Amino acid sequence: MSQMTRLSDRPREEGGLSIFVAICVMALIALLGLVVDGGGKLKASERADAVAQEAARAGGQQLNAGKAIPGDGIEVDPAAARSAAVRYLEQAGFHGSYNIYPDQGNRVLVVDLTSTYKSVWGLGDMPVHGHATAALIYGVTAPKGP
């Protein structure tokens, strides 16, 4: 007679499925955390860029009237531009560091922002940067600029 194995002699597989489910659930939770924090950081980065753009626009409207009125040149008043941009950042509720400076012979205002995104899932604080420029465009018949 051939050798037969009984069902009771086979190794038992009880609980094998629950370990698999536990591993899959942990992987899905980790993936969900990455999606939530990645999306949050992206949104914070977009907001930083938008705030920088509006701060640059607010500062770029501060012309050096002493040169513009007699027609000696169109350029930004650096002190007034910085003050207007900082005022906008404060009104927008921006928290972080910033660098505001004129460029290209005071014809362009540059705004660089740095802030942090606080992770929802405990990945730590992630840096967020925003950057924008406002160039002075002028002209009667056609736009002129830097």
C-alpha positions in Angstrom: 0.0 0.0 0.0 1.3 3.5 -0.8 2.1 6.0 1.8 -0.7 8.4 2.4 -0.6 11.6 4.4 -3.4 12.5 6.6 -4.9 15.9 6.6 -3.9 16.3 10.2 -0.2 15.7 9.3 0.0 18.8 7.0 1.3 22.1 8.5 -1.5 24.3 9.5 -2.0 27.7 7.8 -4.3 29.4 10.2 -3.6 33.1 10.6 -1.6 33.4 7.4 -4.2 35.6 5.8 -4.4 38.0 8.7 -0.6 38.6 8.6 -0.9 39.4 4.9 -3.8 41.8 5.5 -1.9 43.5 8.3 1.1 44.1 6.0 -1.1 45.4 3.2 -3.0 47.8 5.6 0.3 49.2 6.9 1.6 49.7 3.4 -1.7 51.5 2.4 -1.5 53.7 5.5 2.1 54.7 4.6 1.1 55.4 1.0 -1.8 57.5 2.2 0.6 59.5 4.5 2.9 60.2 1.5 0.0 61.3 -0.7 -1.5 63.6 2.0 1.9 65.2 2.9 3.0 65.4 -0.7 -0.2 67.1 -1.7 0.0 69.4 1.3 3.6 70.4 0.5 2.6 71.0 -3.2 -0.3 73.2 -2.1 2.0 75.2 0.3 4.5 75.6 -2.5 1.8 77.0 -4.8 0.6 79.4 -2.1 4.2 80.6 -1.5 4.6 81.3 -5.2 1.2 83.1 -5.4 2.1 85.2 -2.3 5.5 86.0 -3.8 3.8 87.1 -7.1 1.4 89.4 -5.3 4.1 90.9 -3.1 6.2 91.5 -6.2 3.3 93.2 -7.9 2.5 95.4 -4.8 6.2 96.4 -4.6 6.6 96.8 -8.4 4.0 99.6 -8.3 6.2 101.8 -6.2 7.9 103.9 -8.9 10.7 106.4 -8.4 8.6 109.5 -9.1 11.6 111.8 -9.1 12.8 110.1 -12.3 9.5 109.1 -13.8 7.7 112.4 -13.8 10.3 114.4 -15.7 10.9 111.5 -18.0 14.4 110.5 -16.9 13.5 106.8 -16.6 11.0 104.3 -15.2 12.4 102.5 -12.2 11.2 101.2 -8.9 11.9 103.1 -5.7 13.7 100.3 -3.8 12.7 101.4 -0.2 9.1 102.0 -1.1 8.9 98.7 -3.1 10.3 96.7 -0.2 8.0 98.4 2.3 4.9 97.7 0.1 6.0 94.1 -0.5 6.6 93.5 3.2 3.2 95.1 4.0 1.5 92.7 1.6 3.3 89.7 3.1 2.1 90.7 6.6 -1.5 91.2 5.4 -1.4 87.8 3.6 -0.4 86.1 6.9 2.9 84.9 5.5 5.2 83.3 8.1 8.8 82.7 7.1 11.8 84.5 5.7 11.9 86.6 2.6 14.4 88.5 0.4 13.1 91.4 -1.6 15.5 93.3 -3.9 15.5 95.3 -7.1 17.3 93.9 -10.2 18.3 95.1 -13.7 18.9 98.7 -12.8 15.8 98.9 -10.5 13.5 97.8 -13.4 12.7 94.4 -11.9 11.6 93.6 -8.3 12.5 90.1 -7.1 10.8 88.4 -4.2 12.1 85.1 -2.7 10.2 83.4 0.1 11.1 80.5 2.4 8.6 78.9 4.8 7.9 75.4 6.2 5.2 72.9 5.7 4.3 71.0 8.9 3.8 67.4 8.1 0.5 65.8 9.0 1.9 62.3 9.3 5.0 63.1 11.3 7.6 63.3 8.5 8.9 66.6 10.0 8.9 70.1 8.7 9.6 70.4 5.0 10.9 73.6 3.4 8.7 75.5 1.0 10.1 78.1 -1.4 8.3 80.8 -3.4 9.8 83.0 -6.1 8.5 85.8 -8.3 9.6 88.9 -10.2 7.7 92.0 -11.3 9.1 93.8 -14.3 8.2 97.4 -15.1 6.4 97.5 -18.4 5.7 101.0 -19.9 5.0 102.6 -23.2 2.4 104.6 -25.0 2.0 102.7 -28.3 3.7 99.4 -27.4 4.9 97.9 -24.1 8.5 98.5 -23.3 10.4 97.0 -20.5 13.7 95.4 -19.3 
